[in-house]
Amino acid sequence: MCSDINAGSPRKREEINLDEEKLSHIMTQVKSFPGMPATAARLMPLLQNPDASASKIEDILKYDPGLTANILKLTNSAYFGLPSRVSSVRQAIMLLGWKRLLQLVMTMCMSALMKKPVPGYDLPRGALWRHSVAVSVAADLLVKSLSISDADEVFTAALLHDIGKLVLGDYVQEDLEKIEGMVTKGISFEVAEFVVLGTNHATVGARILQNWSLPQELVNAVSWHHDPENCDHYCLLSDVVHIANIVGRRVGFGKGRDGQALEPSLEVAERLGVNQGHIDALAEQTLQEVGKLTDILN
């Protein structure tokens, strides 16, 4: 079972000369990472509740007028192309559906946290956020194009897939020379990151989501988005996020220090039934859709 989020690490830990003190410090930082924004934490359980209603969502959002204003701004953006202006949460729910609205709430709740600069990965302020939104858009488009049902959480999984970078950024910066030395020898940044630090941003991100008590499907999607072949349970989301992450980089979002071009896993491409032409078309459509979110991204 891949609930053990270290199972997919590129090498066994006992085979690596780890700095145990540094690894312990990293895990301490993970434990002290901010909790999920309060409003998002109250709304997330509704995504699992088939009996959730518009009134329940309204009851929570009415205490956060700033968030409500941002949700309405996003709802009225060119991205959704609604025929008339939306002026209330209830109207937004009627037009978009309550699950879609919850995705927007999660997006806006995470924006302040994920807009921070991440120097270790050479990501200036807002770059991680723009990449995360682009991957979410790509994941959403991929699910629709493949007619995949029961994938309501893919948008959130994609949005949070790189959240571990917020913890690891400073540590990567400290050991950048070692990491880049390995990369110049043909080792991927993600593997070099693990070898030097004893963990990587996917593992750290999965731990954060576990600490937030998010569903295992979301945890696994974050944990395995670079090596989805190692996932053996709840793997649909990790497959989708893996492809969407590649698309996000190809359209120019997320090209930080580890932003080299990635190739999709052949195993995952076969499982999902996608080919290079499909990915190229998805990249073009993603670029167009993200362009409609300029105000939100900035």
N, C-alpha and C positions, 0 to 999 in steps of 0.2 A: 504494500500500500504506500502511496506517495505522500501520506500525511507526515512522514519523516522528511522534512524539507531539506535535509542535508544529503539525502540519498542520491541525488543527481549531481553531486559535486564532481568535478572533472578528475580528481584523484582522491584516494582515501587519505584521511587526515593523518594517519600514522605514517604515511609515506612522505610527508612534507615536513620540513624543518620549520615549524611554526613558532612565531613569537606569541606564546600563550598569554603573556601579560597584555599585549596589544589586543588580541582576540577577546580576552575577558573585558577589556575596556570598551571595545566595540559593542559587545552584547549588553553592557551596562547602559550604553547610550541608546540601544534599541529599547530597553525596558523603560527608559525615561523619556522616550519620544512622545510628543504631545498626543493626547487621545484624539479620537475622531471628533471633529466639530460637533458641538452639542445638538444642534438641529438635525444634522445628518444622522447622528446616532439614534435620535428619536424616530426618524423617518425610515431608516433602513429595515427595521422589522416588518414594516408594512409591505415591503416588497415581497416578503415571504408569506403574507397573509391574503388569501384569496377573498376574504370578507372585508378588506380595507375599503374605505369609502372616501369620497371627496371631502366630506365634512371632517373626517379625522385628519386629513392632510391640512385643511384650512385651519383647524384648531391649533396645530403646531406652528404653522407659518405665521399666524397672526401676531405672534409674539416676537417676530423678527422682521420688522418692516423693511430694513435694508436689504435683506435676502429676498424678500418678496419683490421689491423693486427690480432687483437684478434678474430674477426669474422672468419677470414680465418683459424686461428688456431683451433677454435672450429669446423668449417665445416670439417676440415681434421682429426678430432679426430676419434677414433675407434667407438664412439657413432653412427656416421652416416654410417661408413663402405663404403664410396664411392669408386668405383673401380679405380679412378685416382685422382691425386692431384689437388686441386682447387687453382687457383692462382689469381683469380679476383672476385670482387663482382658480376659482370655480370654472370660469370660462376657459381657462387654459387646460384644465383637466378634461372638460367636455370635448375640446378640439384635438388634444394630443393624447389623451388617455393618462390615467394616474401613474402607471409605471414609467411612462416616458417623462412625466413631470418629475418623478423621483430621481431619474437620471440627471435632469437639469439641476435639481437641488444639490445632488452630490457634486456635480461639476462646479457650481458656484461656491459651495462650502469649501472645496479643496483649493480654490484658486489662490488665496492669500498664502497658504503654506507652500504651494508648489511653484510660485513665482519667484522664490528666493534664488539667488545665484548659487551655483554649485561649482566652485573653482577647480576642484580635483578633476572634474570631467570636462573642464573648459566650457561650462554652460553659463553664460551671463544671465542676469535677471530676466525671467520670463521664458527662457529657452526651454527649460524642462517642461514648463506648463504648456507651451505651444506644441511640443512634441507629444505630450500626453494626450492633448485634445485631438491632435491629428490621428494618433493611433486609435483613439476611441471612435472617431468618425470612420476610419478605415474598417475597424472591426464591425461596426454597425452595418456598413455597406456590404461587407463580405457575408455576414449572416443573412442579410436580405437576398443577396444575389444567389446564395446557395439554398434558399428557402428552408433555413434551419429554424425549427421551432424550439421552444423552451430554452431560449438563450437570452432571457431578459437581463441577466447580470453581466453580459459581455461588455457593455459600455463601461460599467464601473471597473471591471477587471482590467480593461485596457487603460482606463484613466489612471489607475494606481500601479501599473506594472513596473514603473521605475522609481517608486517612492523610496526604495532603499538607498538610492543615490544621495538623498538628503542627509542620511547618517554617514555613509561611507566617503562622501566627498573630501572631507578633511584628511582622512586616513590615506586615501588615494594620493592626495597632494603630497603628503609626507614621504610616500614611497614611490613617487612617480618615476624616478630614474630607474628603479628596479623593474617596475611594471613595463615601462616603455622599452627597456632593454630586451625583455622577453618578446614584446610585440614585434620588434625589428627582426626577430628570428622566426617570425611566421606564426607565433602563438596568438590566438585571439585575445582581445583585451579582457574579456570576461574570464577566461581561464587564467591569464596572468594575474588578474585581480585576486582570484581565489588562491593561487599558489603563494602569492606574496602576503596576503592578509589573512588567509585561512578561512575566508568567507567571500561572498560577492554580493552585489546589490540585489540580485534576485532572491537569494536566501534571506538577506536582511529585510527586504520588502515583505516577504512572506511572513516573517516573524512579526512584523508590525501589524499586518492584517490579522494574524492570530491573536495578538494582544487586543485588537479591536473587536474580537469575537465575530469576525465576518465568516460567512459560509466557507466550507472547505473548498468548494469549487473555485471561489475567488482566490483563496490562498494558493491553491495549486497552479492557477493560471499565472500568478506572479512568480511563483517558485520556478516554473518550468518554461518560461517564455523564450529562453535562449537554447534550451536543450529538451524540447518536448518529447523526444524519443524515449526519454527516461521516465516519463509519466506513465503510470499504469492504473490510474483511477481518477475519475472526474476529469478527463483529458480534453474534452471538446473545447472548453474555454481556453486552455493553454495552447491548443492548436490554432485557434482563431487569433489569439493575441500574438502568437509567434509570427504569423503571416502579416498581421496588421502592423506590427513593429517594423518589419522590413519595409512595408509600404511607407510608413511614416518617415523612415530615413531616406528612402528613395526620392520622396518629394521635397526633401530639403529640411525637414524638421528633425532635430535631435542630432545634428552632425557636430557633436562635441568631440572630446578627445577619443571616445570609443565609438565614434559614429561612422566607421568605415562601412562600405557596402557589405551587406549580408546576403547570403544565398538561403533560400528556404530549404528546410529539411525535405528531402525527397519522400521520406516516410509520411510526413504530415501532408505534403501536397497530394500524395496518393490517397490518404485517408479522407481528405476534404474534397478531392476531385478537382483541384485547381492546377492550372499550368501557367507557363510564363506569360502567355497572352492574357490570361485572366488577371494576373497580378499587374501587368502593365495597364490594363483598362481600369483596374481598381485604383491604381496610383493616380491616373488622370482624373478620375471622378473625385477622389479624396482631395486633391489639390483644389478643384473647383468648389467643393463643399466647404472646406476650411476657409477659403477666401471669403465666404459669406459670413464668417464669424470674426472678422477683423476687429471690430470694436470690443468684443468680449475678450479676445486673446490679448489685447493691449491694455 
